[in-house]
């Protein structure tokens, strides 16, 4: 493993901020720390960088213990939300700054600056004053400056946070490709290894190889973006990813698997319970995914049919978001995403939906 954080703990003023954090990244892997403000992700990044000392735990880079090593000896690149460019220098001078500090000769500097500016889509921008650049261009310069010395690991703290939404959408797609392409150009054929901090789930999904979801100083779940989205581990992870249909349920049958929420029974897919050791009458949180519902029509062969009343409807372009109050006891309120072509009843009118068993996911308590 290129990066290994073991049992990292940190408190400020007696208040715990990080609890027993274990994290590994392979060479060329992009790890994204995702979570709400105050969850500890930036503190963990600063500890990896050497800007903050942990109270406990060790950090290894390429099997070398760097826990007590000064920042300037760690060989890391850093990119922040504020860009931190020199306003009185042009693009070339900003990108070349770190190389000059490392005593590269002029010919090597010129070659490397040209390489990284081309890599980040700014070929020919060398003479441009920094203050004439857009926010997105300035962030690309900051990224080029961090990549230029070919660091062992690059750390990015909310690098797109200061950009408007449209620009963020464009740059987040470019950013992953830049990090993947940078390796072969900079002598790291496995790709750049990176730790990336964000609170934005779309950004995390677009950039991550490994997603690390954090909450209250703890890691709630680690996995690929696809795995975390398809199988959130805890109610916190599900809610943070925008899934609101979470209920307390109990298992009433294992063959076939059936769960009960009040007087409401649902068949679930056997694959969804294999990862948890459930026994009959075991209670647990249950997620019903927002895309799991289908409108029941006369010719629909339906399972898990629920009857209810349509209480809200919102057109969202690619889908329509509906809120349904069920007729079960106790009543449940659910939100679903249906295709835009589906014709819905009027607000406050009855609605009948079928729930796909594969869209019903048992969660760990948390």
C-alpha positions in Angstrom: 0.0 0.0 0.0 1.3 3.5 -0.8 -0.6 5.2 2.1 -1.5 3.5 5.3 -3.2 5.4 8.2 -3.5 3.3 11.4 -5.6 4.0 14.4 -5.5 7.8 13.9 -7.1 9.8 16.8 -7.3 13.6 17.3 -9.0 15.9 19.8 -9.2 19.7 20.0 -9.8 21.3 23.4 -10.7 17.9 24.9 -13.3 17.3 22.1 -12.7 14.1 20.0 -12.6 14.9 16.3 -11.2 11.6 14.9 -11.8 8.2 16.4 -9.6 5.2 15.5 -9.3 6.0 11.7 -7.8 3.2 9.6 -7.3 3.9 5.9 -5.2 2.5 3.1 -4.6 3.6 -0.5 -2.9 1.6 -3.2 -0.5 3.3 -5.6 -2.5 5.1 -8.3 -5.7 5.0 -6.3 -7.9 8.1 -5.7 -9.5 8.1 -2.3 -12.3 10.6 -1.6 -13.2 11.6 2.0 -16.9 12.4 1.8 -19.0 13.7 4.6 -20.8 16.8 6.1 -18.9 19.8 7.5 -17.3 19.0 10.8 -17.1 15.3 10.3 -13.2 15.3 10.5 -12.3 14.8 6.8 -10.1 18.0 6.6 -8.5 17.2 9.9 -7.5 13.8 8.6 -6.1 15.4 5.4 -4.1 17.8 7.5 -2.7 15.0 9.6 -1.6 13.1 6.4 0.0 16.3 5.1 1.9 16.9 8.4 0.1 20.2 9.1 -1.6 18.7 12.2 -0.1 16.1 14.6 -2.3 13.2 15.6 -2.8 12.4 19.2 -2.4 8.7 18.4 -1.8 6.4 15.4 0.8 6.2 12.7 1.0 7.2 9.0 3.1 5.2 6.5 4.0 6.3 3.0 5.6 3.6 0.8 6.2 1.6 4.1 8.1 4.6 5.6 6.7 6.0 8.9 6.2 9.7 8.2 4.1 10.5 11.3 6.7 12.8 12.8 8.3 13.9 9.5 8.1 17.7 8.7 5.7 18.8 5.9 8.5 19.8 3.5 10.1 16.3 3.8 7.0 14.3 2.9 7.1 14.8 -0.8 3.4 15.6 -1.1 1.5 17.9 -3.4 -1.4 20.0 -2.0 -4.3 21.8 -3.7 -6.8 23.9 -1.7 -10.1 25.7 -2.4 -8.4 29.1 -2.2 -5.8 28.3 -5.0 -3.0 30.1 -3.1 -1.4 31.4 -6.2 1.1 34.3 -6.3 -0.9 37.2 -7.9 2.2 39.1 -9.0 3.6 36.1 -10.9 2.4 34.8 -14.3 1.3 31.2 -14.9 4.7 29.9 -15.7 6.3 31.4 -12.6 3.6 30.0 -10.4 3.9 26.5 -11.7 7.7 26.7 -11.7 7.9 28.0 -8.1 8.2 24.6 -6.4 10.7 23.3 -8.9 12.9 26.3 -8.3 12.7 25.6 -4.5 13.9 22.0 -5.3 16.8 23.5 -7.3 15.9 22.1 -10.7 17.9 23.5 -13.6 16.2 25.9 -16.0 15.9 23.5 -18.9 14.2 20.9 -16.7 11.9 23.5 -15.3 10.8 24.7 -18.7 10.2 21.2 -19.9 8.1 20.2 -16.8 6.0 23.4 -16.8 5.1 22.8 -20.4 4.2 19.2 -19.7 1.9 19.9 -16.8 0.2 23.0 -18.4 -0.6 20.8 -21.3 -1.8 18.1 -19.0 -4.3 20.4 -17.2 -5.5 22.0 -20.5 -3.6 25.2 -20.3 -1.0 24.8 -23.0 0.4 28.2 -24.1 -0.9 29.9 -20.9 2.6 30.4 -19.4 3.0 34.1 -20.0 -0.6 35.0 -18.8 -1.0 37.0 -15.6 -2.8 35.0 -12.9 -5.3 37.8 -12.2 -6.6 37.6 -15.8 -7.6 33.9 -15.4 -11.1 32.6 -14.6 -11.6 30.7 -11.3 -11.5 27.4 -13.2 -8.3 28.3 -14.9 -6.7 29.4 -11.6 -7.6 26.1 -10.1 -6.0 24.3 -13.0 -2.8 26.3 -12.4 -2.8 25.3 -8.8 -3.2 21.7 -9.8 -0.4 22.0 -12.3 1.9 23.5 -9.6 1.2 20.6 -7.3 1.8 18.0 -9.9 5.0 19.5 -11.3 7.4 17.9 -8.8 5.7 14.5 -9.3 4.8 14.1 -5.6 4.3 10.6 -4.1 0.8 11.6 -3.0 -1.4 14.6 -3.8 -3.9 16.0 -1.3 -6.9 18.1 -2.5 -9.1 19.9 0.0 -12.4 21.0 -1.5 -10.6 22.1 -4.7 -13.8 22.9 -6.6 -15.6 24.5 -3.7 -15.2 28.1 -4.9 -16.5 27.4 -8.4 -20.0 27.8 -9.7 -22.0 24.6 -10.3 -21.7 24.4 -14.1 -17.9 24.9 -13.9 -17.6 22.4 -11.1 -19.4 19.8 -13.3 -16.9 20.3 -16.2 -13.8 20.4 -14.0 -14.7 17.3 -11.9 -14.8 15.2 -15.0 -11.5 16.6 -16.2 -9.8 16.3 -12.7 -10.1 12.5 -12.5 -8.7 12.2 -16.0 -5.8 14.6 -15.2 -4.8 12.6 -12.1 -5.0 9.3 -14.1 -3.0 10.7 -17.0 -0.4 12.5 -14.9 1.3 9.3 -13.7 2.8 8.2 -17.1 3.9 11.8 -17.9 5.5 12.4 -14.5 7.2 9.0 -14.1 4.5 7.3 -12.0 3.0 4.8 -14.5 0.5 3.6 -11.9 -1.1 7.0 -11.9 -1.1 9.7 -9.2 -2.2 8.6 -5.8 -4.6 11.2 -4.3 -6.6 11.9 -1.2 -9.5 14.2 -2.1 -11.9 15.9 0.4 -15.4 17.0 -0.5 -18.9 17.3 1.0 -20.5 16.9 -2.5 -21.6 13.4 -3.4 -21.8 13.9 -7.1 -18.2 15.2 -7.1 -17.1 12.2 -5.0 -18.8 9.7 -7.3 -17.2 11.3 -10.4 -13.6 11.3 -9.0 -13.2 8.4 -6.5 -11.7 5.0 -6.9 -12.3 4.4 -3.2 -15.1 6.3 -1.4 -14.6 6.9 2.4 -17.8 8.2 4.0 -17.2 9.9 7.3 -19.5 11.0 10.1 -18.6 12.5 13.6 -15.0 11.6 13.2 -15.6 8.0 12.3 -15.6 6.1 9.0 -19.1 4.9 8.3 -18.3 3.0 5.1 -15.5 2.4 2.6 -16.0 1.0 -0.9 -16.1 1.8 -4.6 -18.6 4.6 -5.5 -20.8 2.0 -7.1 -20.8 -0.3 -4.1 -21.5 2.4 -1.6 -24.4 3.7 -3.7 -26.0 0.3 -4.4 -25.5 -1.0 -0.8 -25.2 1.9 1.8 -24.1 0.3 5.1 -25.9 2.5 7.6 -28.9 4.9 7.8 -26.4 7.8 7.9 -24.8 6.8 4.6 -28.2 6.3 2.9 -29.5 9.6 4.1 -26.3 11.5 3.2 -26.7 10.1 -0.4 -30.2 11.4 -0.5 -32.2 8.3 0.3 -35.0 9.0 2.8 -37.2 5.9 2.9 -35.7 4.3 6.0 -37.8 2.4 8.5 -37.4 0.1 11.5 -38.3 -3.4 10.3 -38.1 -7.0 11.5 -37.5 -10.3 9.7 -40.5 -12.6 9.9 -39.4 -15.2 7.3 -36.0 -16.3 5.9 -37.2 -18.7 3.2 -38.5 -16.7 1.4 -37.1 -13.5 3.1 -40.0 -11.3 4.2 -39.8 -8.2 6.5 -42.5 -6.5 8.4 -43.0 -2.8 9.1 -46.0 -2.4 11.3 -48.8 -4.4 9.5 -47.0 -4.0 6.2 -45.1 -7.0 4.8 -42.5 -6.9 2.0 -40.7 -9.6 0.2 -37.0 -8.8 -0.3 -34.2 -10.2 -2.4 -32.2 -13.0 -0.7 -29.0 -11.3 -1.9 -29.7 -8.2 0.2 -29.6 -10.0 3.5 -26.6 -12.3 3.0 -24.2 -9.7 4.3 -25.9 -9.4 7.7 -26.5 -12.3 10.2 -30.3 -11.9 10.6 -32.5 -14.2 12.6 -36.2 -14.4 12.8 -37.8 -11.4 14.6 -34.4 -9.5 14.4 -35.1 -5.8 14.1 -33.0 -3.5 11.9 -33.2 -0.4 9.8 -34.5 -0.9 6.3 -34.0 1.2 3.2 -36.5 1.3 0.3 -34.6 2.9 -2.6 -36.2 5.9 -4.3 -36.1 4.2 -7.7 -37.6 0.9 -6.4 -41.3 1.8 -7.1 -43.4 1.2 -10.2 -46.9 2.5 -10.8 -49.4 -0.5 -10.8 -51.7 -0.7 -13.8 -54.3 -3.3 -14.7 -51.9 -5.3 -16.7 -49.0 -5.1 -14.2 -47.9 -8.4 -12.6 -46.9 -6.8 -9.3 -45.3 -7.9 -6.0 -45.1 -5.8 -2.9 -48.1 -3.7 -3.8 -48.7 -0.7 -1.6 -51.9 1.4 -1.6 -51.7 5.0 -0.6 -52.4 8.6 -1.4 -50.3 10.9 -3.6 -49.4 13.9 -1.5 -46.7 15.7 -3.5 -45.4 15.7 -7.1 -42.3 17.6 -8.4 -41.0 17.5 -12.0 -37.2 17.2 -12.0 -36.4 16.9 -15.7 -34.9 13.4 -15.9 -37.5 12.0 -13.4 -40.5 13.1 -11.3 -40.3 13.0 -7.5 -43.4 11.9 -5.7 -44.4 11.6 -2.1 -46.9 8.9 -1.1 -48.6 8.3 2.3 -49.5 4.7 2.6 -52.7 3.2 4.0 -50.8 0.8 6.3 -50.8 1.1 10.0 -48.9 3.0 11.1 -49.0 5.1 7.9 -45.6 5.6 6.2 -44.5 8.5 4.0 -42.2 7.5 1.1 -40.5 9.4 -1.7 -39.9 7.8 -5.1 -38.4 8.8 -8.4 -40.5 7.7 -11.4 -39.9 8.1 -15.1 -41.1 11.4 -16.6 -43.4 9.5 -19.0 -45.5 7.9 -16.2 -49.0 9.5 -15.9 -49.8 10.1 -12.3 -53.1 10.6 -10.5 -54.0 14.1 -9.1 -52.7 15.2 -5.7 -54.6 13.6 -2.8 -55.9 10.9 -5.1 -55.3 7.1 -4.5 -52.2 5.6 -6.0 -51.0 2.0 -6.2 -47.3 1.1 -6.4 -45.2 -2.0 -6.6 -41.8 -2.2 -4.8 -39.0 -4.1 -6.5 -37.6 -6.6 -3.9 -34.0 -5.8 -5.1 -34.6 -2.2 -4.1 -35.2 -3.1 -0.4 -31.9 -3.0 1.5 -31.4 -4.0 5.1 -28.9 -1.6 6.9 -26.6 -1.9 9.8 -27.7 0.0 12.9 -25.9 3.3 13.1 
